[in-house]
Amino acid sequence: MSTERDEEDFSQEYGSTSDEIKNDLLDFLRGSPVDSAKYHAFMDYQNENDLNEGLGDLIAKVNNEPDDLIWHIENSQIRIYEHRIAYLEHSIEQKRMSKPGYEDAYLQIWGTCEELGLVLCEEGEEKYPGDSKEKENYMNEKWDQIMIDLRLELRDNL
């Protein structure tokens, strides 16, 4: 069951800077109680993003690991991450089918975060032209801070 406000939020234009996009997300999530579709969609998006990032880090680490024992241990950790991701993806699909407003909220959050990633890339390039390491650091730090701010907004609604 979608409300008029949700449909308005879903069709809104994104801001043109990372701070404007952050404010758009904050406005979208503001006042979302724990049992709301928006809350669940954001937390699922964040958990999936965190798990995929952790998996990527582990894979990179394993590919550079010369010690066979550590290599096997870390490969086992990779399997655990893969199972967690599969379980979360199944849970997301279940919520899409059963929780009113969840799919629209998830798509809104996913699309806005994709736009945020692109804008952060552009901002990083403007701040650090030709310095890919500094650009990546800027993007990661800014992304992490925005996600922390969004989680705090949701926590403050409890």
N, C-alpha and C positions, 0 to 999 in steps of 0.2 A: 504494500500500500504506500504509494508515493504521495507526498504532500506537495502543494504548490511551491513552497519554499525550496524543497529538494530539487524540483524541476528547474527552478530559477538558478540554483547553484550549479546544477549539472551543465547548463548551457552558457554559463558566464565565460567571458573572455579572460585569458590569463594576463597577469601583469607582465611588464616588459623587463623587469629586473628581478633578480633572485629575492630581494626583499619584498617586492610587490607580490610575487608568487607565494612567498611564505605567508604574507598577510591574507592572501586569498584562501590558502589552506587553513589558516587559523580561523578565519571567518566561517569557513565551511564546517570546521570541527567544533567551534565554540558552542558550549551548552549541550554537547552530546553525552547523554548518560551511558553508563557501562553496558546496558543491554541494548543500545541503539545499533542500527545497521552501520552508521558512520564509524562508531567506535570500533566495532568488530572489523570492519573493512580496513581501517587505518592500521590497527594492530596486526592484522594478517599480512597486509602489504609490508609493514616494517619487519615482521618476523621472517617473511619470505626473502626480503632484501638482505637482512642480516645473515640468514643461513646461506644464501648464495654467495655472499661476500666471503664468509668463513670457508666455504667449500673451495672457492677460487684461491684463497690464501693457502689452504692445505695442499691443493694440487700443485701450486707453484713450489711449495716447500718440498714436497715429495719428489718432484722432478729434479731438484738440486741436492737430494740426500744421497751421500755415498755409502752410508752405513746400512747394511741389509736389515738388521734388526729394527732400527728406527724406521726404515722405509716400510717394513711390514706393519709396524704399529700405526704409522701415519696413514697407510692405506686402509687399515681397519677404521680409523677415524673418518676417512672419506666415506666409507660405506655407511657409517652412522649418520653423517650429514645427509647423504643421499636418501636414506630412509626417513629422516625428519622432514626433508623437503617434500618427499612423496606424500607423507601423511598430511602435511599442511596443505598441499595442493588438493588432496582429496577433501579435506575439511572445507576449503574455500569453495569447491564445487558443490558440496552439500549445502552450504549457506546460501550460495547463489540460487539454489532451487527452493530453499525452505524459509529463508529469512526475508521478509518484505523490505524492499529498499536496499538490500545488501549489494546486489549486482550493480545498480546505478552508482551507489556510493563507492564501491571498489573501482569501477571504471573511472569515476571522477578523480579519485585519489591517484590511481595509476597514471592517468593521462596528465594530471597536473605535475606529478613527480617526474614523469618523462620530460615534460617541458622545462621543469626546474633543472634537470641534468643538462639539457641543451643550453639553457641560459647561463648556468655556471661555467660551462665550457667556453662560451663566448666571453664572459667576464674574465675568466682566467687568462684567456688569450690576450684580451685588452690590457690586463694588468702586467702580464709577464710574456710579452711577445718573444717567441723563439726560445723560451726557457720551459721545456716540457715538464721538468721536475717541479719547478715552482708552481706552474699552472696546475699540475696534478695535486700538489699539496694544498693549494688554495681551494680547489674544487672539493677535495675530501673534507677539509676542515669546515668549510662553509656548509656543505651537505650535512655533516654530522651535527653541527650546531643547530641548523634548522630542524632536523629530526628530533633533537633533544627538546627544543622549544615546543614542538608540536606534542610530544609525549607529556611534557609538563602541563600544557594546556588541558589535555585530556585528564591527567591526574588531578588537576585543580577542580575538575568538574565532579569528582567523586564525593 
